Amino acid sequence: MTLVRDADARRTRTPNALMTTLATPTQGGTGAVAVWRVDMPAGRRGPLHAIDAEQVWSFLDGDATIELGGRVLEAAAGDTVVMAADVPRRVTTEGGFVAVVAAAAGGRVYNPDGVGDGCEMAPKGTDRIVPPWAA
């Protein structure tokens, strides 16, 4: 059993959000699950990307628009969105949101249109990476 104190949580700032690692294989986890918090301020739009693992997003506060495999979903506080593996997605928000995300540990993010487009998720020249907040 591991206690990860808030003061010890790993925080990763991207151009669009603050990711707070709650439990992952490198921070208090057993290796099966990665859990992190996403704080996305108002008026932000994340990059188009895909991940080779299912993710479950539970929205605690605010609202978001999720482009998911050609569909557009509107999520608000109290809603949960299950994002299948390998489905292109983009998360945007007008008013900001806070969500907690759970996924299988080791899920790798990639550009669904090809290798490394230079976006924040898969830097130029890379193929698939485990994001630091999920490692």
N, C-alpha and C positions, 0 to 999 in steps of 0.2 A: 504494500500500500504506500502511495506517495502523495504528499501534500505539496502542491505548487502554489506558493503564495503570490498574490497579485504583484507584489514588489519584485518578484523573481521571474514573472512571465516575460517571454521574449516578445518584443514589439517590432514590427516591420512596417515602415511607412512606404507606401507606393505613391505614385502621382495622384491616385484617386481615393485611397482609403488607408486607414490604420488597421493592420492585422495584429491581433494579440493571440499568441499561441497559448492555448490552455492545457492541452495534453497531446503529445506526439511521441514517437519513439525516442527522440533526443531530449525530450523534456517531460519526464514523469510518466510516460506511457509504456505499455508492454509491447508495443510494436504492431498491434492490430488496427488501432483507430487513431485518427488525427482529429482534434477538435480545436477550432479557433473562433475568435470573435472578429467581426467585420464592422468597423465604424466608418461609414461613407458619408461625408458632408454633402450638403445640398448642392445641386447643380453639377454633379459629377457623372461621368460616363466611363465605365471600365472598357478594356480592350475586348475585341472579339477573340475568343480562345476556346479550346476544348481540353478536357481532362480525361485520362484513361481509367477513371474510377467514378462510381456513383457518388454524388454529394447530396446531403440533406441540409437545406438552409431553413432555419427557424427564425422568423423576424420578431424581434422583441419590441422595437420602436420604429416609427416612421413608415415609409413606403418605398417601393422600388418597382421598376419595370424590368422584366427579364425577357430578353429575346432568347428563345430556346428552340433550336432546331426548326426555325421557320415560324414558330408560334410566338405570340406576345402575351405574357402573363403579367397581371398587376397584383403585387403582393403588399400586404399591410401588416401592422403589428398583430401578432397572433396567428398569422398564416405560416405554413410550411410548404416549401417547394422542393420536390425531389427531382434532381437533375441527373438523368441517365449518363452513363459513361460514353465518351466519344461523340457527344452531341454539342455542336457549336453553341456558344452562349455569350451574352453580353448583359451586364447589369448596369442600369442607370437609375438616377434618383433626382427628383426635383427638390424635395424637401429634406433629404437625408434619411438615413436609417441605421439601425443597429441590428445585427443578426449573429446567430451562432451557427457554425457550419460543422458538420461531422462527415467524415469520409474514411474510406479504407486508407491506412497508412501507406505511403509510398506512391500515391497517385501522382502521375506526371502530367504537367500542363504542356500544351503545344499549340502552334498556330494551325488551325484546320485547313488553311489554304496553302501550306507549304512550310519549309524549314525556316525558322528564325526570321520573322519580319521586322525585328527590332522593337516590338512592343515590350511593355514592362514584364509580361509574363514569360516570354521566351526570347531572351535577348538575341540580337542579330548574330547569325552564325551558329546558333544552337539548334538542337532537335527537340528533345523533350527533357524537361527538368522538374524536379520536385521543388515546389516553391518553399522558400525558407520558413514561412509560417506553418507549413504542413510537414516539415521534416523532423 
